[in-house]
Structure formats: C-alpha cells, structure tokens
Amino acid sequence: MKRLRLAAVAAVVVMAAVLWLLLGRTRESAGGDLVMPGNVDIRQVQLAFYGSERIAAVLVREGDHVRKGQLLASLDKARLEAEVADRSALAAAQRDVLRRLEAGNRPEEIRKAHADLEAAEADLKNAGLTSDRVFKLASQGASTAQDSDDARASLDVARARKAAAQEADALMVLGPREEDIAAARAALEADEAQLSLAKKDLADADLVAPSDGVIENRILEPGDMASPQKPVLTLALDDPVWIRAYVAETDLPRVRPGMKAWVTTDGFPGKRYEGWVGFISPTAEFTPKSVETQEVRTKLVYQVRVFVQNPQGELRLGMPAVATLPLDQAAKP
C-alpha cells in the first residue's frame, strides 16, 4: 500500500514537471520576479517576383545576412526592356502630335492660305470680265450660245473656288480645334501610363530585400519560371524579435504592456538581454490536448510577447529562453 502511494506521488511530480516544460508556465522567483519560460520568435517573409518570367540570377544563399534594399535576385529582362522601348517611342510620337496641335498652324501655312484666297479672287475677277465680253458679243450675234454657256460655267467655278479659299484661310487662322487638342492630350496620358507600367514591370524584375534579415530558404534557382504565387526566398527579419511565452490566468493581472523584462538563454549563460512586454493576448488558450485529464484541460493560459533587443543577432528562431519580469515596477500613468 505504501509503495502504491509513493508511486502516485512520483507520477504527480512527473506530470507537473512535464506540464512546466510543455507549457512554459510562469513561476515566481524568490525575489518576487515573474519568470516566464518561452521561445524566441521572429517574423518571416516569403519573397516572390511580381511578374512571371524566367529567373536569370539568384545572388544570395541560405544564411546570408542582407540589408534593406539589397538586390537578391533578378529575372530575364530582354522582353521587359523591349516593352519599355516600344512604349517610350509611342509616347514620344504622341507628344509631338500634341505639341504640333497646341502650337497651331505655322506662319508660312497661314500666308499660303492668304495667297490662295487672293489667287481665287483674281480668277473670279477675270472670269467675270470674260463673261461680260462674251455676253456682249452674244447680244450682237458675234458669238454662239455655247460660248455664253462656257463663260457662265467658268464664272460659277471661280466663285466656288473663292468660297473654298475663304473657308480654308479662316480655318488656317483659327488653328486646331480644342476638341482635337483634348483628344491628343488624353491619348498622350494613356501612352505615358502604359510607359510607367512597363517601367514598373522592369523595376519589379529585381527582387530586393524589404528589410534587414537572414536568408532562411533558397527555394528557386536560375532557370526556374517565377510567378507571384511561387516564393523565391524566405527572409527571417532581424527586427522585431520577441519571446513567446505563456502566463497563467492567476498571474495575468500582474503583467502589463510596457513592463521591463530581462531575457536569458542557455546558449549564452550569464548574458541578459533587455526587453519589454509588448503584447498580451486578449484570448485565452487551453493547455495542450495531449494532456487528457479534465483538471488540466480546463486550465487557461494567455500568450505574452516580450520584445527583446538583439543587436548581435544571437537570438535565433525557436531558441529556448526565459523572460523575467520584476513585479515591483510602478504602473505607468
């Protein structure tokens, strides 16, 4: 009977130890500090090209530390460069069309229209004199009816040519219509928009680092076909870095956002990293489902993120760590 009791006590102790390791439950040190075991967590970014083209070069490998704006990979740019050149030529041609319309007719063209009008007036005057002579001769019987008809027709033609010359001269003086200028301007804006889009596609052919970090995975290689749905690289960001820990429901009232904390790891014994509580989950979580006892399953914990300064890059994703919160901190007003 005594052996059974000892075995039961030992089982309880083992269960408590397992729960502490699995859940990272908080405990209070002898100095009154709240100790929260957890793991280092960081953000990761899946880097992909915006366009679909064959990859020309990948310039980094796993483990490389990169800076924001650094070139990581690039696509084959031959087709994209040709598209930019074509759109640039179309925009330049339409720009010349608009410039010509806005400038109006040249002085030489206006002077020519004036000269054409003067010539038409001279022809009309001459046709009038000729018809008068023919009609006078016809009244004397010295010309035929055909001569009179020809003279009358020539006079009508001369009048029509003068009217046409007058309209052409007036249009030349007025210049292009406002509607034509507006249409040409709209066409230029459309061409320039297409050119900007082509330039953006060309710029997107270079994959650059959005932030400082470490290349975690190199997924695609030169020669692979890239697309927005296929990541090329995985980048682990340098900042922010935090410790993901859990606090028991009974300890939750003692933890506040902004509280200072100290973080330690087994990998760097004796070294402390300065941190602060940056996030407390508003939602409770159940203990792991692998623990089947009803008493443990109903216990709740809350996730806490203790953000930590990591200037040397020593804290890595998943590394076990311990965050210690001094509980004697005064609440911020």
C-alpha positions in Angstrom: 0.0 0.0 0.0 2.9 2.3 0.9 4.5 1.6 -2.5 1.3 2.5 -4.3 1.2 5.9 -2.5 4.8 6.6 -3.4 4.2 5.7 -7.0 1.2 8.0 -7.1 3.2 10.9 -5.6 6.0 10.3 -8.1 3.5 10.3 -11.0 2.1 13.6 -9.9 5.6 15.1 -9.7 6.5 13.9 -13.2 3.2 15.2 -14.6 3.8 18.7 -13.1 7.4 18.7 -14.5 6.1 17.8 -18.0 3.4 20.5 -17.9 6.0 23.1 -16.9 8.2 22.2 -19.8 5.5 21.9 -22.3 3.5 25.0 -21.4 6.3 27.3 -20.3 4.1 28.1 -17.3 5.1 31.1 -15.2 6.6 30.8 -11.8 7.6 33.4 -9.2 11.2 33.5 -8.1 12.3 34.0 -4.5 12.9 37.8 -5.2 9.3 38.3 -6.3 10.0 38.3 -10.0 7.7 36.6 -12.5 9.7 34.0 -14.6 8.2 33.0 -18.0 10.0 30.3 -20.0 9.3 30.5 -23.7 10.9 30.5 -27.2 12.4 33.1 -29.5 10.0 34.1 -32.3 10.6 36.4 -35.3 8.7 37.3 -38.5 9.4 35.6 -41.8 8.7 37.0 -45.3 8.1 34.9 -48.4 9.8 36.8 -51.2 8.4 36.4 -54.7 8.6 38.3 -58.0 5.6 40.3 -59.0 5.8 39.2 -62.7 6.1 35.9 -64.5 9.4 35.4 -66.2 12.4 33.1 -66.1 14.9 33.7 -63.3 18.2 35.0 -64.5 20.2 35.1 -61.2 19.9 34.4 -57.5 22.6 36.4 -55.7 22.3 35.1 -52.1 22.4 31.8 -50.3 21.0 30.4 -47.0 22.5 32.1 -44.0 23.5 35.3 -45.8 22.7 38.4 -43.9 21.1 41.1 -46.1 20.3 44.7 -45.8 17.2 46.6 -46.7 17.2 47.4 -50.4 19.9 44.9 -51.3 19.5 43.1 -54.7 18.7 39.4 -54.0 17.6 38.0 -57.4 16.6 39.2 -60.9 14.6 38.0 -63.9 15.4 37.9 -67.6 14.8 41.5 -68.7 15.0 41.3 -72.5 11.3 41.2 -73.1 10.6 43.9 -70.4 13.3 46.2 -71.8 11.8 45.9 -75.3 8.4 46.7 -74.0 9.7 49.9 -72.3 11.4 51.0 -75.5 8.2 50.4 -77.5 6.1 52.3 -75.0 8.6 55.1 -74.9 8.6 55.6 -78.7 4.7 55.6 -78.8 4.6 58.2 -76.0 7.2 60.4 -77.8 5.3 60.3 -81.1 2.0 61.3 -79.4 3.9 64.0 -77.5 4.9 65.5 -80.8 1.3 65.3 -82.1 0.1 67.2 -79.1 2.9 69.8 -79.3 2.0 70.4 -83.0 -1.7 70.9 -82.3 -1.0 73.2 -79.3 1.4 75.4 -81.4 -1.2 75.9 -84.1 -0.6 76.5 -87.8 2.8 77.9 -88.9 3.0 81.4 -90.2 4.1 80.1 -93.6 0.9 77.9 -93.8 -1.3 81.0 -93.0 0.5 83.1 -95.6 -0.1 80.4 -98.2 -3.8 80.3 -97.3 -3.9 84.1 -97.8 -2.2 83.8 -101.2 -4.6 81.0 -102.3 -7.5 83.3 -101.4 -6.0 86.2 -103.4 -5.5 83.9 -106.4 -9.1 82.7 -106.2 -10.3 86.3 -106.1 -8.2 87.2 -109.1 -9.6 84.2 -111.0 -13.1 85.2 -110.1 -12.5 88.8 -111.3 -11.0 87.5 -114.6 -13.9 85.1 -115.1 -16.3 88.0 -114.5 -14.7 90.2 -117.2 -14.6 87.3 -119.7 -18.2 86.5 -119.2 -19.2 90.2 -119.6 -17.4 90.3 -123.0 -18.9 87.0 -124.2 -22.4 88.1 -123.2 -21.9 91.5 -125.0 -20.8 89.7 -128.2 -23.7 87.3 -127.9 -26.1 90.2 -127.8 -24.6 91.4 -131.1 -24.7 88.0 -132.6 -20.9 87.7 -132.8 -20.7 84.6 -130.5 -22.6 81.4 -130.1 -24.8 80.2 -127.3 -22.1 77.6 -126.4 -19.6 80.5 -125.8 -22.1 82.1 -123.4 -22.7 78.8 -121.5 -18.9 78.2 -121.2 -18.4 81.8 -119.8 -21.2 81.3 -117.3 -19.8 78.0 -116.1 -16.3 79.4 -115.7 -17.7 82.3 -113.6 -19.5 79.8 -111.3 -16.4 77.7 -110.9 -14.4 80.8 -110.0 -17.0 81.8 -107.4 -16.9 78.3 -105.8 -13.0 78.4 -105.7 -13.1 81.7 -103.9 -15.6 80.5 -101.3 -13.4 77.4 -100.7 -10.3 79.5 -100.4 -12.0 81.8 -97.9 -13.0 78.9 -95.7 -9.5 77.4 -95.8 -8.0 80.7 -94.9 -10.3 81.2 -92.0 -9.6 77.6 -90.7 -5.9 78.2 -91.0 -6.1 81.4 -88.9 -8.3 79.7 -86.3 -5.9 76.8 -85.9 -6.7 73.3 -84.5 -10.0 72.6 -82.6 -10.0 72.4 -78.8 -11.6 69.0 -79.1 -8.7 67.7 -81.2 -6.2 69.1 -78.7 -8.0 67.5 -75.8 -8.2 64.1 -77.6 -4.4 64.3 -78.3 -3.7 65.1 -74.7 -5.8 62.2 -73.5 -4.0 59.9 -75.9 -0.7 61.1 -74.6 -1.7 60.5 -71.0 -2.7 56.9 -71.9 0.6 56.3 -73.6 2.5 57.7 -70.7 0.5 55.5 -68.3 1.4 52.4 -70.3 5.1 53.5 -70.3 5.0 53.9 -66.5 3.5 50.4 -66.2 6.2 49.0 -68.4 8.9 50.7 -66.4 7.3 49.3 -63.2 7.4 45.8 -64.6 11.0 46.3 -65.5 11.8 47.5 -62.0 9.9 44.6 -60.5 12.3 42.2 -62.3 14.8 42.9 -59.5 13.9 41.3 -56.1 15.2 43.4 -53.3 15.2 42.8 -49.5 12.3 44.7 -47.8 14.2 44.8 -44.5 17.3 43.6 -42.8 17.4 39.9 -42.2 18.9 36.5 -42.8 18.1 34.3 -45.9 16.5 31.2 -44.4 15.5 29.3 -47.5 16.5 29.5 -51.2 13.6 27.9 -53.0 14.0 28.6 -56.7 17.1 28.7 -58.9 18.2 30.4 -62.1 16.3 29.0 -65.0 13.1 28.4 -62.9 10.0 30.1 -64.0 9.0 32.7 -61.4 5.5 33.9 -60.6 3.8 35.9 -57.8 2.5 32.6 -56.4 6.0 31.0 -56.1 8.3 32.3 -53.4 12.0 32.5 -54.4 13.5 33.1 -51.0 12.4 33.1 -47.3 13.7 36.0 -45.2 13.9 35.9 -41.5 13.7 39.6 -40.3 16.1 41.0 -37.8 13.5 43.1 -36.1 11.3 42.7 -34.2 12.5 39.7 -32.1 10.3 38.6 -29.2 10.0 35.8 -26.6 6.7 33.9 -27.0 5.7 32.8 -23.5 2.5 32.0 -21.7 1.2 33.3 -18.4 -1.3 31.6 -16.2 -4.7 33.2 -15.6 -3.9 33.8 -12.0 -0.7 35.7 -12.9 -2.3 37.7 -15.7 -3.3 40.8 -13.5 0.4 41.3 -12.6 1.5 41.6 -16.2 1.1 44.9 -18.1 2.2 46.1 -21.5 5.4 48.1 -21.3 6.8 46.3 -18.3 10.5 45.9 -18.5 11.9 42.4 -18.6 15.2 40.6 -18.8 15.8 37.7 -21.1 18.3 34.9 -20.7 19.2 31.8 -22.7 21.0 28.6 -22.1 23.2 29.3 -25.1 24.7 32.4 -23.6 24.8 31.8 -19.9 25.3 34.9 -17.7 24.2 37.3 -20.5 21.0 39.2 -20.2 19.0 40.9 -23.0 16.9 43.9 -22.2 13.2 43.6 -23.2 9.7 44.8 -22.6 6.2 43.4 -22.6 4.7 44.4 -26.0 1.7 42.2 -26.3 -0.7 40.3 -24.1 -3.2 38.1 -25.9 -6.9 39.1 -25.2 -7.9 35.4 -25.8 -7.2 32.5 -23.5 -5.8 29.2 -24.8 -6.4 25.7 -23.4 -3.5 23.6 -22.4 -2.2 21.1 -25.0 -4.7 18.4 -26.0 -2.2 15.7 -25.3 -2.9 16.1 -21.6 -6.1 14.2 -21.1 -7.0 14.9 -17.5 -10.1 17.1 -17.2 -8.5 19.2 -14.4 -5.6 20.2 -16.7 -7.6 20.6 -19.9 -9.8 23.3 -18.3 -6.8 25.5 -17.2 -6.3 28.6 -19.3 -3.1 30.4 -20.3 -2.5 33.7 -22.2 0.2 34.3 -24.7 2.7 37.1 -23.9 5.2 38.6 -26.2 8.3 40.0 -24.6 10.1 42.1 -27.3 13.9 42.0 -26.9 16.9 43.9 -28.2 19.1 41.6 -30.3 21.9 43.8 -31.8 24.4 41.0 -32.2 21.9 38.6 -33.8 22.5 36.0 -31.2 18.8 35.1 -30.6 17.5 32.7 -33.3 14.1 31.4 -34.2 12.8 28.7 -31.8 15.7 29.1 -29.3 14.5 28.4 -25.7 14.6 31.5 -23.5 13.4 32.8 -20.1 11.8 36.2 -19.6 12.0 37.6 -16.1 9.6 40.4 -15.1 10.4 42.3 -11.9 7.0 42.8 -10.3 8.0 45.8 -8.3 7.7 48.1 -11.3 5.4 51.1 -10.9 2.5 51.3 -13.3 2.8 54.0 -16.0 0.3 56.8 -15.6 
